[in-house]
């Protein structure tokens, strides 16, 4: 599945960042990602990217209580970026490409009705890697699209399927995070962290505030420049 999408419909960019770049991203997004995770980032002087599926507003989901529509202006005021995650949180492999694209368009329209001055510039594939035809369709609407892979974006990189590193997969072990931050510095790369809820009792898709804060602190000490996704991309293109 991953190989099928990785090989086609690429939008190449060469990542050789000096200083290296790190972005923190949240999928879906649970309220705790903003009111706990976002406040941790702000406290350190940073902001993140929140990939929102507006059809999930106010719901209970696998990663906890989802955002309320009234949270979105607060998110923007705090300097965070809103990214697209389809409207209905579509499975990126199981959903037919036409239906998937329609959900992307619906999410864009819903945001325009809520916040006319804001637009989605980045995207994250829900659940898994996309079908090749889905990847081609979605790329028309965004400057970048983010997947998974637990890797670093360095050297030849595909903006239509950026790699990310999901924090919850470490199960609270900081050592793999330190290692990938160090490797990102060595490779002058762009490391995109991802997770969902930030809670003292996290779901299987999230992590604790203490762990998240430790990650942010280590990222800061690494000397990397920490920016939301679209701002990081602007830095890469400027260089």
Secondary structure, DSSP 8 states (H G I E B T S, - for coil): -HHHHHTSS--EEEE--SS-EEEEEEEETBHHIIIIIIHHHHHTT---EEEE-GGGTT-EETTEEB--TTHHHHHHHTT-EEEE--SS---TTTS-HHHHHHHHHHHHHHHHHH-TT----EEE-SSS---HHHHHHHGGG-SEEEEEET--B-EEEETTSEEEEEGGGGTT-HHHHHHHHHHHHHHT-EEEEEES-B-TT--TT-B-HHHHHHHHHHHHHTT-EE--HHHHHHHHHH-
